[in-house]
Amino acid sequence: MDITFIQFIGQLIDSPVLLITIVLTLAVIFVNGWTDAPNAIATCVSTRSIGPRAAILMAAVFNFLGVLFMSIIGAKVTATIMKMVNFRGNTEDSTVALCAALLAIVIWATAAWYFGIPTSESHALIAGITGAAIALQGGISGINGKEWISVLYGLIVSTILGFGGGWFTVWLTKKICKKYDRRKTNRFFKGAQIFGGASMAFMHGAQDGLKFMGVLMLGVFLVNGQDTVKSVIPPMWMMILCSLVMAIGTSIGGYKIIKSVGMDMVKLEKYQGFSADLSASITLLICTLVGYPVSTTHTKTTAIMGVGANKRISAVNWGVVKDMVLTWIFTFPGCGLIGYLMALVFMKIF
């Protein structure tokens, strides 16, 4: 089903259910920009390679380009997300359950933001829709185990490649630049750090942008009486809308997460920030091409840990790391349970 922007606006006016679904989906995308997108630009801002406002504008542009490019070459991550859970059946109940999952994600992410912890909206999305699907189907038939395994694979691969890549990239960078004048290399890495931030923003759009637009498309299909998404390529107007909402979220709440990731966890110099961004971007690219839905936050922070550990283990603020890891661990059961309970309540009420 293809839908133009004019048709979409017309359906919003005619269907209060669709309006609520879209508002909640955009709220989740907004929160993603609020809590997740800042990780892409955290290091280039914290190393003072670029100002926060310019970084936010850069993130918005490259988020959009990431969504656009990966949609063209094949949105495997979107397909994985939509096949992961079973929302088939009564489309009215399915829509209500989806709304419950989206509201659960907003609640979870806002709580994490309040405490300044960079939670993963990718993990929250997966957990929320999984819990809602279980409530909708009345059991584990709401989960497609074969596709869900991709999440675990992605978690393992992104951790190993992120940390190991960060450690190796900064080691190699120091080896290459050892004989060069420090002032010259600092000028080079200031520009390289901006490139690294842009590449991270691009991959954030490629991963997270496609995930959330897939959910937006599912909401539109459900309201129109279809319980499956026939196409995983979103229309251009939807890409622009989601990128804009994500950018607004980043501009409003980004600094708190930038401080946690780019300043509190490890004190980074420009070459170290570049190394973290480069290794995280490569890791995200590999996982996106394979079709593993991974967390931008998780990948970026493990890369920063690897960079810090190359200097010395004590260079990493393990107290901040512990808070992040605990949040990641509790996201799946916590947000999943909220999604499950809210779906049950919503289906009883509506």
Secondary structure, DSSP 8 states (H G I E B T S, - for coil): ----HHHHHHHHHH-HHHHHHHHHHHHHHHHHHHHTTHHHHHHHHHTTSS-HHHHHHHHHHHHHHHHHHHHHH--HHHHHHHHHB---S-HHHHHHHHHHHHHHHHHHHHHHHHTT----HHHHHHHHHHHHHHHHHTSGGGB-HHHHHHHHHHHHHHHHHHHHHHHHHHHHHHHHHTTS-HHHHHHHHHHHHHHHHHHHHHHHIIIIIHHHHHHHHHHHHHHTT-SS-S-----HHHHHHHHHHHHHHHHHHHHHHHIIIIIIS----HHHHHHHHHHHHHHHHHHHHHT----HHHHHHHHHHHHHHHH-GGGS-HHHHHHHHHHHHHHHHHHHHHHHHHHHHHHHH-
